[in-house]
């Protein structure tokens, strides 16, 4: 299979089909460039599904536009301990 055939095939595959192909490639021929491309497509499809679920949840909650909560403004002290930095 060449890149054009691969891209044509995965453009019409579902998330589950791409995941199955990814697992088969890992268990089979282990062509890491193919594995990487399948993984990219799988992640894109999963992100699209998750964004849609998020939009549905926000719509059900009455929000006009979905917004993520703000990121923490201070680093967690536990991260320094985890990395072995004494604080």
C-alpha positions in Angstrom: 0.0 0.0 0.0 1.4 3.4 -0.9 0.6 6.7 0.8 -2.1 7.8 -1.6 -3.9 4.4 -1.1 -3.5 4.7 2.7 -4.9 8.3 2.8 -7.8 7.4 0.5 -8.6 4.4 2.6 -8.4 6.1 6.0 -10.4 9.2 4.9 -13.5 7.0 4.8 -12.9 4.8 7.8 -14.6 5.2 11.2 -12.7 5.7 14.4 -13.1 2.1 15.3 -11.9 0.9 11.9 -8.8 3.1 12.1 -8.1 1.8 15.6 -8.4 -1.8 14.4 -6.1 -1.0 11.4 -3.6 0.6 13.8 -3.6 -2.4 16.1 -3.2 -4.8 13.2 -0.2 -2.8 11.9 1.4 -2.8 15.3 0.9 -6.5 15.7 1.8 -7.3 12.1 4.3 -5.6 9.8 5.2 -2.8 12.2 5.8 -0.1 9.6 6.2 2.8 11.9 5.5 5.4 9.3 2.1 3.7 8.7 1.5 3.4 12.4 2.2 7.1 12.9 -0.2 8.1 10.1 -2.9 5.8 11.5 -2.4 7.2 14.9 -2.7 10.7 13.6 -6.0 9.9 11.9 -7.3 8.1 15.0 -6.5 11.1 17.3 -8.1 13.5 14.8 -11.3 11.4 14.7 -11.4 11.0 18.5 -10.9 14.7 19.0 -13.7 15.5 16.6 -16.0 13.1 18.5 -15.0 14.6 21.9 -15.5 18.1 20.7 -19.0 17.2 19.5 -19.8 15.6 22.9 -18.5 18.8 24.6 -20.7 21.0 22.4 -23.8 18.8 23.1 -23.1 19.0 26.9 -22.7 22.8 26.7 -25.9 23.1 24.7 -27.8 21.0 27.2 -26.5 23.2 30.0 -27.7 26.4 28.3 -24.3 27.7 27.4 -24.0 29.7 24.2 -20.4 29.0 23.4 -18.4 26.3 25.2 -15.5 27.6 27.2 -12.9 25.6 29.1 -12.2 26.5 32.7 -9.1 28.7 33.2 -5.8 27.0 33.7 -4.2 27.2 37.1 -2.1 30.3 37.7 0.4 28.8 40.1 2.4 25.6 39.6 1.6 22.8 41.8 4.3 22.2 44.5 3.8 18.4 44.1 5.2 18.7 40.5 8.6 19.9 41.9 8.7 17.0 44.4 7.8 14.6 41.6 10.7 15.8 39.5 13.1 15.4 42.4 13.5 19.2 43.0 13.7 20.1 46.7 11.6 23.0 47.5 
